Each structure stands twice: as structure tokens, then as C-alpha cells.
């Protein structure tokens, strides 16, 4: 069973920065995809950014140029550096882990961490 442990979010002023991390355990799959999703009140959960084991990244248009996703494969940890934060970035951020240990892909979620950006 894969477990994801997220760092704490926090409260930051508009224009500020925050870094989230998420460590995965319980998976021996070499190939996996780690990422971050977020869900604001009254809205659907949406992809923020993802990164493959090889380092290929994907970003939501709304965060391009402001957020950077990275990972440390030896630690099975993914990071999300968030700069130039805006009030609309306020949401619960969820770590996501996808892997294929054999013949099919499985997906796991972190417990979520609140990020609040004040104007």
C-alpha cells in the first residue's frame, strides 16, 4: 500500500512563496508519476502540475511561470515551489501518485494540505 505524506501548507500574502513536499512510501515501481492537484471551495479538483520519473513535467496554464514541480527519485519525494501566489491559488492541495507495479496503473492521494493566499 502506497502512503503519501505531505508537508504543511500555510497562509501567505499575495505575491509570496510557499513550497510543498510529498514523500511516497510503499512502492517499488521505478516508473511513476507524481503530482499536485488542488480543490477550491465549490470547485472541482484540478491538476496543478505533474512530473514523471524521467522528469517530464506538465502544468496547468494558470500556474505556468509561477510554480515549479520537481522530484528527488532517491527519496521518492515531489516538491512544488509556488511563487507569485495569488488569492485564486487558495485551495486544498493534494499530492497524487500513480504507478504501474505490473499490468495496470494505480493511483493514490495524500490527505490534502490547505494553502491560503491573502490579498
DSSP file (Angstrom, degrees, kcal/mol; ACC not computed):
  #  RESIDUE AA STRUCTURE BP1 BP2  ACC     N-H-->O    O-->H-N    N-H-->O    O-->H-N    TCO  KAPPA ALPHA  PHI   PSI    X-CA   Y-CA   Z-CA
    1    1 A X              0   0    0      0, 0.0     2,-0.3     0, 0.0    26,-0.0   0.000 360.0 360.0 360.0 126.2    0.0    0.0    0.0
    2    2 A X        -     0   0    0     95,-0.1     2,-0.4    24,-0.1    24,-0.2  -0.614 360.0-164.5 -80.6 135.7    1.4    3.4   -1.0
    3    3 A X  E     -A   25   0A   0     22,-2.6    22,-2.1    -2,-0.3     2,-0.5  -0.964   3.7-158.3-121.0 140.7    1.4    6.1    1.5
    4    4 A X  E     -A   24   0A   0     -2,-0.4     2,-0.6   105,-0.3   107,-0.4  -0.970   2.2-165.7-120.3 128.4    1.9    9.8    0.8
    5    5 A X  E     -A   23   0A   0     18,-2.4    18,-2.5    -2,-0.5     2,-0.3  -0.955  11.7-162.3-117.8 116.6    3.0   12.2    3.5
    6    6 A X  E     -A   22   0A   0     -2,-0.6    16,-0.2    16,-0.2     2,-0.1  -0.636  17.1-119.8 -96.9 151.3    2.5   15.9    2.6
    7    7 A X        -     0   0    0     14,-2.6     2,-0.1    -2,-0.3    -1,-0.1  -0.399  44.6 -85.8 -78.1 165.9    4.2   18.9    4.2
    8    8 A X        -     0   0    0      1,-0.1    -1,-0.1    -2,-0.1   105,-0.1  -0.449  37.3-149.3 -73.3 146.2    2.0   21.5    5.8
    9    9 A X        -     0   0    0     -2,-0.1     2,-0.3   105,-0.1   106,-0.2   0.327  24.0-179.2 -82.8-138.5    0.6   24.3    3.7
   10   10 A X  E     -d  115   0B   0    104,-1.5   106,-2.8     2,-0.1     2,-0.5  -0.976  30.1 -66.1 164.0-174.8    0.0   27.7    5.2
   11   11 A X  E     +d  116   0B   0     -2,-0.3     2,-0.3   104,-0.2   106,-0.2  -0.919  48.8 168.5-108.2 128.2   -1.1   31.2    5.0
   12   12 A X  E     -d  117   0B   0    104,-2.7   106,-2.4    -2,-0.5     2,-0.1  -0.979  33.1-110.6-140.3 150.4    0.8   33.6    2.8
   13   13 A X  E >   -d  118   0B   0     -2,-0.3     3,-2.4   104,-0.2    72,-0.2  -0.436  50.2 -81.9 -77.9 155.0    0.3   37.0    1.4
   14   14 A X  T 3  S+     0   0    0    104,-2.5    72,-0.2     1,-0.3    -1,-0.1  -0.310 120.5  27.0 -55.7 133.8   -0.4   37.7   -2.2
   15   15 A X  T 3  S+     0   0    0     70,-3.4    69,-0.6     1,-0.3    -1,-0.3   0.292 100.4 117.6  93.0  -9.7    2.9   37.7   -4.1
   16   16 A X    <   -     0   0    0     -3,-2.4    69,-2.4    69,-0.2     2,-0.3  -0.092  57.5-120.7 -83.4-175.7    4.6   35.4   -1.6
   17   17 A X        +     0   0    0     66,-0.2     2,-0.3    67,-0.2    66,-0.2  -0.891  23.1 176.4-129.5 156.6    6.1   32.0   -2.0
   18   18 A X  E     - B   0  82A   0     64,-2.2    64,-3.1    -2,-0.3     2,-0.5  -0.975  15.6-147.9-155.8 145.5    5.5   28.6   -0.5
   19   19 A X  E     - B   0  81A   0     -2,-0.3     2,-0.3    62,-0.2    62,-0.2  -0.979  10.9-166.0-122.7 129.7    7.0   25.2   -1.0
   20   20 A X  E     - B   0  80A   0     60,-2.4    60,-2.7    -2,-0.5     2,-0.3  -0.817   4.8-169.0-106.0 149.5    5.1   21.9   -0.6
   21   21 A X  E     - B   0  79A   0     -2,-0.3   -14,-2.6    58,-0.2     2,-0.3  -0.963   6.7-168.5-135.4 157.4    6.6   18.5   -0.5
   22   22 A X  E     -AB   6  78A   0     56,-2.0    56,-2.5    -2,-0.3     2,-0.5  -0.946   6.6-158.4-148.6 122.1    5.2   15.0   -0.6
   23   23 A X  E     -AB   5  77A   0    -18,-2.5   -18,-2.4    -2,-0.3     2,-0.4  -0.876   9.0-153.5-106.0 132.3    7.1   11.8    0.2
   24   24 A X  E     +A    4   0A   0     52,-2.9     2,-0.3    -2,-0.5   -20,-0.2  -0.819  15.3 175.6-104.0 141.8    5.9    8.4   -1.1
   25   25 A X  E     +A    3   0A   0    -22,-2.1   -22,-2.6    -2,-0.4     3,-0.1  -0.974  53.4  46.5-139.3 155.7    6.5    5.1    0.6
   26   26 A X  S    S+     0   0    0     -2,-0.3     2,-0.4     1,-0.3    -1,-0.1   0.502  83.4 104.4  95.3   4.1    5.4    1.5   -0.1
   27   27 A X        +     0   0    0    -24,-0.1    -1,-0.3     1,-0.1    -3,-0.0  -0.969  38.7 179.4-122.1 134.5    6.1    1.5   -3.9
   28   28 A X        +     0   0    0     -2,-0.4     2,-0.2    -3,-0.1    -1,-0.1   0.283  44.0 127.4-108.4   7.8    9.0   -0.2   -5.6
   29   29 A X        -     0   0    0      1,-0.2    72,-0.1     2,-0.0    -2,-0.1  -0.464  48.1-157.5 -68.3 130.9    7.9    0.8   -9.1
   30   30 A X  S    S+     0   0    0     -2,-0.2     2,-0.6    70,-0.1    -1,-0.2   0.881  80.7  58.7 -74.4 -38.2   10.6    2.5  -11.0
   31   31 A X  S    S+     0   0    0     69,-0.2    69,-0.9    22,-0.1     2,-0.3  -0.822  71.4 133.5 -98.0 122.9    8.2    4.3  -13.3
   32   32 A X  E     -E   99   0B   0     -2,-0.6    21,-1.2    67,-0.2     2,-0.4  -0.971  44.8-128.8-156.2 169.1    5.7    6.5  -11.7
   33   33 A X  E     -EF  98  52B   0     65,-2.6    65,-2.8    -2,-0.3     2,-0.4  -0.995  20.9-170.5-126.4 128.9    4.1    9.9  -12.0
   34   34 A X  E     +EF  97  51B   0     17,-2.5    17,-3.0    -2,-0.4     2,-0.3  -0.910  19.5 144.9-117.6 147.8    3.9   12.3   -9.0
   35   35 A X  E     -EF  96  50B   0     61,-2.3    61,-2.7    -2,-0.4     2,-0.4  -0.961  39.6-108.0-165.0-179.4    1.9   15.5   -9.0
   36   36 A X  E     -EF  95  49B   0     13,-3.0    12,-3.0    -2,-0.3    13,-1.7  -0.987  23.7-178.5-128.0 135.1   -0.2   18.0   -7.2
   37   37 A X  E     -EF  94  47B   0     57,-2.7    57,-3.1    -2,-0.4     2,-0.3  -0.821  10.4-156.5-119.3 164.5   -3.9   18.7   -7.6
   38   38 A X  E     -EF  93  46B   0      8,-2.5     8,-2.9    -2,-0.3     2,-0.4  -0.990   8.1-161.4-143.4 155.3   -5.9   21.4   -5.8
   39   39 A X  E     -E   92   0B   0     53,-2.1    53,-2.3    -2,-0.3     2,-0.2  -0.949   7.0-163.5-140.0 117.0   -9.5   21.9   -4.9
   40   40 A X    >   -     0   0    0      4,-0.4     3,-2.3    -2,-0.4    51,-0.1  -0.598  46.1 -75.1 -91.9 158.7  -11.0   25.3   -4.0
   41   41 A X  T 3  S+     0   0    0      1,-0.3    -1,-0.1    -2,-0.2     3,-0.1  -0.292 119.0   6.9 -56.3 130.1  -14.4   25.6   -2.3
   42   42 A X  T 3  S+     0   0    0      1,-0.3     2,-0.3    -3,-0.1    -1,-0.3   0.519 113.3 100.2  77.7   4.9  -17.2   24.9   -4.7
   43   43 A X  S <  S-     0   0    0     -3,-2.3    -1,-0.3     1,-0.0     2,-0.1  -0.811  75.1-102.5-121.9 162.6  -14.9   23.8   -7.5
   44   44 A X        -     0   0    0     -2,-0.3    -4,-0.4     1,-0.1     2,-0.2  -0.445  45.7 -94.2 -78.2 155.0  -13.7   20.6   -8.9
   45   45 A X        -     0   0    0     -6,-0.2     2,-0.3    -2,-0.1    -6,-0.2  -0.483  50.7-168.6 -66.8 137.6  -10.3   19.2   -8.2
   46   46 A X  E     -F   38   0B   0     -8,-2.9    -8,-2.5    -2,-0.2     2,-0.2  -0.949  25.5-102.9-133.2 151.2   -7.9   20.2  -10.8
   47   47 A X  E     +F   37   0B   0     -2,-0.3   -10,-0.3   -10,-0.2     3,-0.1  -0.515  30.7 176.9 -69.3 134.1   -4.3   19.3  -11.9
   48   48 A X  E     -     0   0B   0    -12,-3.0    12,-2.5     1,-0.4     2,-0.3   0.805  64.4 -31.9 -98.4 -54.8   -1.7   21.8  -10.8
   49   49 A X  E     -FG  36  59B   0    -13,-1.7   -13,-3.0    10,-0.2    -1,-0.4  -0.976  53.6-165.8-164.0 152.9    1.4   20.1  -12.0
   50   50 A X  E     -FG  35  58B   0      8,-2.2     8,-2.0    -2,-0.3     2,-0.3  -0.967   2.1-163.9-142.5 160.0    2.8   16.6  -12.5
   51   51 A X  E     -FG  34  57B   0    -17,-3.0   -17,-2.5    -2,-0.3     6,-0.2  -0.991  12.2-140.4-148.2 135.5    6.2   15.1  -13.1
   52   52 A X  E >   -F   33   0B   0      4,-2.2     3,-1.3    -2,-0.3   -19,-0.2  -0.356  36.1-100.4 -87.5 172.2    7.3   11.7  -14.4
   53   53 A X  T 3  S+     0   0    0    -21,-1.2    20,-0.1     1,-0.3   -20,-0.1   0.851 125.6  54.3 -58.8 -34.2   10.3    9.6  -13.1
   54   54 A X  T 3  S-     0   0    0      2,-0.1    -1,-0.3     1,-0.0   -23,-0.0   0.572 123.6-105.2 -79.1  -8.8   12.2   10.8  -16.2
   55   55 A X    <   +     0   0    0     -3,-1.3     2,-0.3     1,-0.3    -2,-0.1   0.525  66.5 150.1  99.6   5.6   11.5   14.4  -15.3
   56   56 A X        -     0   0    0      1,-0.0    -4,-2.2    -5,-0.0    -1,-0.3  -0.569  30.3-157.0 -73.0 134.1    8.8   15.3  -17.9
   57   57 A X  E     -G   51   0B   0     -2,-0.3     2,-0.4    -6,-0.2    -6,-0.2  -0.776  18.2-168.4-117.7 157.3    6.5   18.0  -16.5
   58   58 A X  E     -G   50   0B   0     -8,-2.0    -8,-2.2    -2,-0.3     2,-0.3  -0.990  12.1-171.5-142.6 133.2    3.0   19.2  -17.1
   59   59 A X  E     -G   49   0B   0     -2,-0.4   -10,-0.2   -10,-0.2     2,-0.2  -0.926  28.2-113.0-127.2 149.0    1.5   22.4  -15.7
   60   60 A X    >>  -     0   0    0    -12,-2.5     3,-1.6    -2,-0.3     4,-0.9  -0.546  34.6-120.1 -69.3 145.7   -1.9   23.9  -15.5
   61   61 A X  G >4 S+     0   0    0      1,-0.3     3,-0.6    -2,-0.2    -1,-0.1   0.848 110.4  63.2 -57.7 -33.9   -2.0   27.1  -17.6
   62   62 A X  G 34 S+     0   0    0      1,-0.2    -1,-0.3     3,-0.0   -14,-0.1   0.669 110.8  36.0 -68.8 -16.3   -2.9   29.1  -14.6
   63   63 A X  G X> S+     0   0    0     -3,-1.6     4,-2.5   -15,-0.2     3,-2.3   0.467  82.0 126.3-116.0  -4.0    0.4   28.3  -12.8
   64   64 A X  T << S+     0   0    0     -4,-0.9     4,-0.1    -3,-0.6    -3,-0.0  -0.312  81.3  15.6 -58.8 134.2    2.8   28.3  -15.7
   65   65 A X  T 34 S+     0   0    0      2,-0.4    -1,-0.3     1,-0.1     3,-0.1   0.286 126.4  58.7  85.8 -11.5    5.8   30.5  -15.0
   66   66 A X  T <4 S+     0   0    0     -3,-2.3    17,-1.9     1,-0.2     2,-0.3   0.703  98.8  51.2-116.1 -36.7    4.9   30.8  -11.3
   67   67 A X  E  <  -C   82   0A   0     -4,-2.5    -2,-0.4    15,-0.2     2,-0.4  -0.798  60.5-165.3-107.1 147.0    5.0   27.2  -10.0
   68   68 A X  E     -C   81   0A   0     13,-2.5    13,-3.0    -2,-0.3     2,-0.4  -0.993   4.1-159.0-132.3 127.1    7.8   24.7  -10.4
   69   69 A X  E     +C   80   0A   0     -2,-0.4     2,-0.3    11,-0.2    11,-0.2  -0.849  20.9 160.9-103.6 140.9    7.5   21.0   -9.8
   70   70 A X  E     -C   79   0A   0      9,-1.9     9,-3.2    -2,-0.4     2,-0.3  -0.932  17.4-153.9-148.2 170.2   10.5   18.8   -9.1
   71   71 A X  E     -C   78   0A   0     -2,-0.3     2,-0.6     7,-0.3     7,-0.2  -0.996  17.2-143.6-151.0 155.6   11.3   15.5   -7.6
   72   72 A X  E >>> -C   77   0A   0      5,-2.8     5,-1.8    -2,-0.3     4,-0.9  -0.942  15.1-167.4-117.7 104.4   14.0   13.5   -5.9
   73   73 A X  T 345S+     0   0    0     -2,-0.6     3,-0.1     1,-0.2    -1,-0.1   0.823  85.8  58.0 -66.1 -30.5   13.8    9.9   -7.1
   74   74 A X  T 345S+     0   0    0      1,-0.2    -1,-0.2    -3,-0.1    -2,-0.0   0.839 117.4  33.7 -68.1 -30.2   16.1    8.6   -4.4
   75   75 A X  T <45S-     0   0    0     -3,-0.6   -51,-0.3     2,-0.2    -1,-0.2   0.466 102.8-131.1-100.1  -3.5   13.8   10.0   -1.8
   76   76 A X  T  <5 +     0   0    0     -4,-0.9   -52,-2.9     1,-0.2     2,-0.4   0.922  61.4 140.6  50.5  47.3   10.6    9.4   -3.7
   77   77 A X  E   < -BC  23  72A   0     -5,-1.8    -5,-2.8   -54,-0.2     2,-0.4  -0.956  40.3-158.3-124.9 138.0    9.6   12.9   -2.9
   78   78 A X  E     -BC  22  71A   0    -56,-2.5   -56,-2.0    -2,-0.4     2,-0.3  -0.914   9.4-158.9-115.5 145.0    8.0   15.5   -5.1
   79   79 A X  E     -BC  21  70A   0     -9,-3.2    -9,-1.9    -2,-0.4     2,-0.4  -0.905   9.2-161.1-122.5 148.4    8.2   19.3   -4.5
   80   80 A X  E     -BC  20  69A   0    -60,-2.7   -60,-2.4    -2,-0.3     2,-0.7  -0.916   7.3-163.9-130.5 107.4    6.0   22.1   -5.6
   81   81 A X  E     -BC  19  68A   0    -13,-3.0   -13,-2.5    -2,-0.4     2,-0.6  -0.810  10.0-165.8 -90.0 119.5    7.6   25.6   -5.4
   82   82 A X  E     +BC  18  67A   0    -64,-3.1   -64,-2.2    -2,-0.7     2,-0.3  -0.926  11.6 173.1-113.9 115.3    4.9   28.2   -5.6
   83   83 A X        +     0   0    0    -17,-1.9   -66,-0.2    -2,-0.6   -67,-0.2  -0.746  59.5  23.6-115.2 164.2    5.9   31.8   -6.3
   84   84 A X  S    S-     0   0    0    -69,-0.6    -1,-0.2    -2,-0.3   -67,-0.2   0.899  84.6-161.4  48.9  47.5    4.0   34.9   -7.0
   85   85 A X        -     0   0    0    -69,-2.4   -70,-3.4    -3,-0.2     2,-0.3  -0.258   7.0-159.4 -64.7 146.5    1.0   33.4   -5.2
   86   86 A X    >   -     0   0    0    -72,-0.2     3,-2.3   -71,-0.1     4,-0.3  -0.850  32.2-109.2-122.7 157.2   -2.4   34.9   -5.9
   87   87 A X  G >  S+     0   0    0     -2,-0.3     3,-1.8     1,-0.3    30,-0.4   0.842 117.6  63.5 -54.9 -32.4   -5.6   34.7   -3.8
   88   88 A X  G 3  S+     0   0    0      1,-0.3    -1,-0.3    28,-0.1   -48,-0.0   0.576  89.0  69.0 -72.4  -6.4   -7.1   32.5   -6.5
   89   89 A X  G <  S+     0   0    0     -3,-2.3    -1,-0.3     2,-0.0     2,-0.2   0.534  71.4 119.9 -82.9  -7.1   -4.4   29.9   -5.6
   90   90 A X    <   +     0   0    0     -3,-1.8     2,-0.3    -4,-0.3    26,-0.2  -0.415  41.3 107.3 -61.7 124.4   -6.2   29.4   -2.3
   91   91 A X  E    S- H   0 115B   0     24,-2.0    24,-2.7    -2,-0.2     2,-0.6  -0.973  75.7 -78.9-177.0 171.6   -7.2   25.7   -2.2
   92   92 A X  E     -EH  39 114B   0    -53,-2.3   -53,-2.1    -2,-0.3     2,-0.5  -0.866  47.8-147.1 -89.0 126.6   -6.6   22.4   -0.6
   93   93 A X  E     -EH  38 113B   0     20,-3.3    20,-2.1    -2,-0.6     2,-0.5  -0.833  12.0-162.7-101.7 130.9   -3.6   20.9   -2.3
   94   94 A X  E     -E   37   0B   0    -57,-3.1   -57,-2.7    -2,-0.5     2,-0.3  -0.936  13.9-135.4-117.5 131.5   -3.4   17.1   -2.8
   95   95 A X  E     -E   36   0B   0     -2,-0.5    15,-2.4   -59,-0.2     2,-0.4  -0.615  24.1-160.7 -78.4 143.6   -0.4   15.0   -3.6
   96   96 A X  E     -EI  35 109B   0    -61,-2.7   -61,-2.3    -2,-0.3     2,-0.4  -0.986  10.3-172.3-132.2 138.5   -1.0   12.4   -6.2
   97   97 A X  E     -EI  34 108B   0     11,-2.2    11,-2.4    -2,-0.4     2,-0.4  -0.991   2.4-177.3-134.8 125.5    1.0    9.3   -7.0
   98   98 A X  E     +EI  33 107B   0    -65,-2.8   -65,-2.6    -2,-0.4     2,-0.3  -0.979  12.6 160.5-122.4 134.6    0.4    7.0  -10.0
   99   99 A X  E     -EI  32 106B   0      7,-2.0     7,-2.9    -2,-0.4     2,-0.5  -0.985  34.1-141.1-149.2 161.9    2.4    3.8  -10.6
  100  100 A X        +     0   0    0    -69,-0.9   -69,-0.2    -2,-0.3     5,-0.2  -0.858  19.2 174.7-124.4  93.4    2.2    0.5  -12.5
  101  101 A X  S    S-     0   0    0     -2,-0.5    -1,-0.1     3,-0.4     4,-0.1   0.576  77.0 -27.0 -76.3  -7.8    3.6   -2.3  -10.4
  102  102 A X  S    S-     0   0    0      2,-0.6    -2,-0.1   -73,-0.0     3,-0.1  -0.022 124.1 -10.5-162.2 -87.7    2.6   -4.9  -13.0
  103  103 A X  S    S+     0   0    0      1,-0.1     2,-0.3     2,-0.0    -3,-0.0   0.462 116.6  35.6-118.0  -5.1   -0.2   -4.8  -15.5
  104  104 A X  S    S-     0   0    0     -5,-0.0    -2,-0.6     2,-0.0    -3,-0.4  -0.982  76.7-105.7-148.8 161.3   -2.3   -1.8  -14.6
  105  105 A X        -     0   0    0     -2,-0.3     2,-0.3    -5,-0.2    -5,-0.2  -0.630  28.3-164.1 -89.2 143.9   -1.9    1.7  -13.1
  106  106 A X  E     -I   99   0B   0     -7,-2.9    -7,-2.0    -2,-0.3     2,-0.4  -0.917   4.6-151.7-123.7 153.1   -2.9    2.5   -9.6
  107  107 A X  E     -I   98   0B   0     -2,-0.3     2,-0.3    -9,-0.2    -9,-0.2  -0.975  10.4-174.8-131.1 139.4   -3.5    6.0   -8.1
  108  108 A X  E     -I   97   0B   0    -11,-2.4   -11,-2.2    -2,-0.4     2,-0.4  -0.942   8.8-150.4-133.1 154.4   -3.1    7.3   -4.6
  109  109 A X  E     -I   96   0B   0     -2,-0.3  -105,-0.3   -13,-0.2   -13,-0.2  -0.939  12.0-129.9-126.4 145.9   -3.9   10.6   -2.9
  110  110 A X        -     0   0    0    -15,-2.4  -105,-0.1    -2,-0.4     3,-0.1  -0.268  37.7-102.0 -77.7 176.9   -2.4   12.4    0.0
  111  111 A X        -     0   0    0   -107,-0.4   -17,-0.1     1,-0.1    -1,-0.1   0.658  63.1-112.8 -79.2 -14.5   -4.6   13.8    2.8
  112  112 A X        -     0   0    0      1,-0.1     2,-0.4   -19,-0.0   -18,-0.2   0.190  22.6-135.8  94.8 144.3   -4.5   17.3    1.5
  113  113 A X  E     - H   0  93B   0    -20,-2.1   -20,-3.3  -105,-0.1     2,-0.4  -1.000  19.5-119.6-138.7 137.1   -3.0   20.5    2.8
  114  114 A X  E     - H   0  92B   0     -2,-0.4  -104,-1.5   -22,-0.2     2,-0.5  -0.585  23.5-173.4 -82.4 130.6   -4.5   23.9    3.0
  115  115 A X  E     -dH  10  91B   0    -24,-2.7   -24,-2.0    -2,-0.4     2,-0.5  -0.992   6.0-174.8-120.2 123.2   -2.9   26.8    1.2
  116  116 A X  E     -d   11   0B   0   -106,-2.8  -104,-2.7    -2,-0.5     2,-0.6  -0.977   7.7-165.9-123.2 126.1   -4.4   30.2    1.8
  117  117 A X  E     -d   12   0B   0     -2,-0.5     2,-0.3   -30,-0.4  -104,-0.2  -0.947  11.7-152.8-113.5 118.4   -3.3   33.3    0.0
  118  118 A X  E      d   13   0B   0   -106,-2.4  -104,-2.5    -2,-0.6   -31,-0.1  -0.648 360.0 360.0 -92.1 147.1   -4.5   36.6    1.4
  119  119 A X              0   0    0     -2,-0.3    -1,-0.1  -106,-0.2  -106,-0.1   0.448 360.0 360.0 -88.8 360.0   -4.9   39.7   -0.7
